[in-house]
Amino acid sequence: MTPKHAFTDVPTLRKRARQHIEEGAVTQGYSADRKKVLELLNDALATELVCVLRYRRHHFMARGISAKSVADEFLIHSNEEQGHADLLAERIVQLGGEPDFAPQSLSRRSHAEYVAGGTLVEMIREDLVAERIAIDSYRELIEYLGQKDPTTSHMLKGILSVEEEHADELADLLVGATAKA
C-alpha cells in the first residue's frame, strides 16, 4: 500500500504565509541553498550575456558564400540567448538576489569564452563549443537543484532545450560550411 501524502492544514499554511512576508516567493518550503543557487544563476547569466555578445559580433562579421543565412541564424541565437538572460535575471530577483550585469566580471564568471573567430567556420565552431558548454552546465545545475527548487529547475530545462536546438543547428551549419570550404 502506498503511503498517503500528508498535506499541511489550511490554518498552518495561512500562518506560514504571513511569516517572513518580505521574502516574496521564497517560502518556508524552499529547501535549496539560496545563496549558492543565486551564485550559480548569476554565473549562468554571465554565460548567456557573453553568448549574446559573441553571437552579435558573429552576426555582423559573417562573410562568405553562405554568410547571409548563417548571419541570420547568429542573430536569432543572440536574441534567444538574451531571452535566457532575462529569465535568469528575473528568477534571481524572485529568489531575493540581484542579477549581476557588471561588464568587468562577465568573462570571468562566464562558463563559455568569448572567442571572436576569424572565418565563418571558426565562428560556427566557437558558437557550437559554447553551446556544448552551456548544455553541460545546465544539466549539472538541474541535477544539483533536484527537487529542492522545482521552479528554477523547470525554467532551466526550458533553456537547456533551446541550447540543445542551437547546438544541433550549429552542427548542421558546420558540416555545410566545411563541405563548401
FENSUL-V76127 format. One line per field, one symbol per residue. ss: DSSP state (~ for helix, > for strand, _ for the rest). A space follows every 10 residues. Layout:
ss: ???
//
This chain:
ss: _________~ ~~~~~~~~__ ~~~_______ ___~~~~~~~ ~~~~~~~~~~ ~~~~~~~~~~ ~_____~~~~ ~~~~~~~~~~ ~~~~~~~~~~ ~~~~______ __~~~~~~~_ _________~ ~~~~~~~~~~ ~~~~~~~~~~ ~~~~~____~ ~~~~~~~~~~ ~~~~~~~~~~ ~~~~~~~~~~ _
//
